[in-house]
Amino acid sequence: MQTILGANGQIANELAKALKREHTAEIRLVSRNPRKINDTDTLLPADLLDAAQTCRAVEGSETVYLTVGLPMNSEMWAAKFPVMMRNAIDACRKHGAKLVFFDNTYMYPQDSRLLTEESPFAPVGRKGRVRQEIAEMLLQEMTPNAGRLKAVICRAPEFYGPGKTQSITNSFIFDRIHRKKKPKILLRDDTLRTLIWTPDASRAMALIGNTPDAYGQTWHLPCDDNRLTYRQFMSLVSDVYGERISYSVIPKIALRIGSMFSEKAREIQELLPRYEHDNLFDSSKFKTRFPDFAVVSLEEGIRQIKAEQGSEGEFAASLASP
């Protein structure tokens, strides 16, 4: 049995598909209100803030994937993420399950240096410090000297992708295009970005979770090495969509003023250094270990998003027609 804790997000959705397609049909989905992704999935409602419920959710599992996502709220992150990590660790230790943690890059330095699995933690802001805290909590359990837990960390940079992918790129670019609104870019459009296609992130995590010698390590999940600036990215988007799509760049002063009136704008402040500098996320370790893993190119990813948006529009039109 392989179990996904926090099973309602896009990463968990794609993970369940990848596990069923390539590894196992014995999949348990756990969240407050889990929904089947595959016909063979087992559902188990649980509150991961409750240690007993988490322990019951993990029981009988060989491998557990922690893919919980929370709204962009620093207070909520500080209150909930450490508790959920501790509960997951304790449950996996009790039942002898392996733990695969899906992580982000908020704890890394927010500058232009190349980020590898060996990069130091130097978080900017409270959310970054929370991510450092829970990553270090797991690292202390999984180091060879501790030997208390067989675990692995899978780390990804900013997402873009199909379905309900939640990211700055999806929200500010593709969702706005879908709503016939002008896309927006944070701060500047001339810094290099590393983006990961959400299905690739999930497929890679499923592969790592089912590779015995991958445990006890941190892995950067695979990305297209063709890093583009947002200016270049928007040019590629225009080419794929077959029309010139103009965009606007939101300056720092506008975001600072907006933070006085909007909680969302306040929460995004500590992420801004990511957009002031090149974001160079290196996934060569994964690509060396798994050379046959095919990464979706930026162009192909954009084509898939466009196709999905087009099919949604056709479906809506068919419902509206007499």
Secondary structure, 3 states (H helix, E strand, C coil): CEEEECCCCHHHHHHHHHHHHHCCCCEEEEECCCCCCCCCCEEEECCCCCHHHHHHHHCCCCEEEECCCCCCCHHHHHHHHHHHHHHHHHHHHHHCCEEEEEECCCCCCCCCCEECCCCCCCCCCHHHHHHHHHHHHHHHHHCCCCCCCCEEEEECCEEECCCCCCCHHHHHHHHHHHCCCCCEEECCCCCEECEEEHHHHHHHHHHHHCCHHHCCCEEECCCCCCCEEHHHHHHHHHHHHCCCCCCEEECHHHHHHHCCCCHHHHHHHHHCHHHHCCCEECCHHHHHHCCCCCCCCHHHHHHHHHHHHHHHHHHHHHHHCC
